[in-house]
Amino acid sequence: MSIKLNDFADSSWLKLNLSPKTNKNYQNIYNYNVRKNLGNLMLSDINRSDINSCIITLQPSIAYQTLMALRCVFKFAHRLELIVVDPTEGVKVPKVIPRPLSFLTWEELSQKEFGRQANRIKFLALHGLRYSEAAALTVDDIKRNRVYINKSIHGATKSRHSVRSVPYLGYFEKFPKYQNTIAEKLKPSGVNVHSLRKTYAYILKTSNIHVTTAAKLMGHSNPLITLKLYTQVKDDEIDMAGVAINDFLKRY
């Protein structure tokens, strides 16, 4: 059976086992980076060299996402026995070097003026919700001094680990569907809405909350993700470490 990559991809997206958000992201990145470059080739004719040529000029993070989208499509084609070999197997992209995790501490955040978005910003920083989760929240989800997170604006939460409850610390106001207004208020401080989850992680860390407990509070499926946030330090922590070591040495 001969079929062009574009035709197969267009007919396959809704059949893939992807979350609605991931599905939409993969379709967008496919349309932007693959459709014109590889899309008119026959599915069975595409090889590893073609995949490499498609992604080699892209920025590492975009190349990675493009490859992930292509892998989903070609693995599905392989499962349907439309191709003998999956051409994405063995294809590697340049290593993505993570940027420093920029965030505000609670002390820094509480001293800034955010106007009408102040309460929403403080709520996100003190509860660690993803924006899609916060936008789906209602007053009925806050009870017995806890915030119960079991849905997102897209429907289901990101994963089963995202279904959780966290201690309620105040400041709740109904969130708008889109985060643009809040993002604009945060922009002058050099952070974005997602940075508020890092503020929450930092609050948990400095409150001596164990990393495995923090992972549950943040809805992470893997505590190593939380640990990555926990290893971010502020300059004053380095100074405090010096003081602590000096105090230790004075005992001997």
Number of C-alpha atoms within 10 A of each C-alpha: 8 11 14 16 24 20 13 18 22 12 10 14 18 13 8 12 11 13 16 14 12 13 16 14 15 22 19 14 19 22 16 12 17 22 16 13 15 19 19 14 16 16 23 20 13 20 14 15 11 15 21 17 12 18 22 13 10 15 12 16 14 16 23 18 17 26 23 15 22 22 17 19 21 24 18 21 21 15 11 10 11 16 19 11 16 20 23 22 13 8 13 14 19 12 10 12 8 7 6 7 12 14 23 19 16 16 8 10 19 14 8 11 11 17 9 11 18 18 16 20 22 21 21 22 26 23 27 24 25 19 21 19 22 24 19 19 23 14 10 8 14 18 11 9 12 16 23 19 20 20 20 20 15 14 14 15 20 22 13 12 16 23 20 17 19 20 15 17 13 16 13 20 16 13 18 14 12 12 14 12 11 20 16 15 19 22 11 9 13 10 17 19 21 17 19 29 22 23 24 27 28 25 20 22 19 11 9 10 14 12 20 15 13 23 22 19 23 27 25 19 15 12 17 13 13 23 17 11 19 19 10 16 11 12 8 9 12 11 10 11 12 12 12 11 10 11 11 10 9 7 6 5
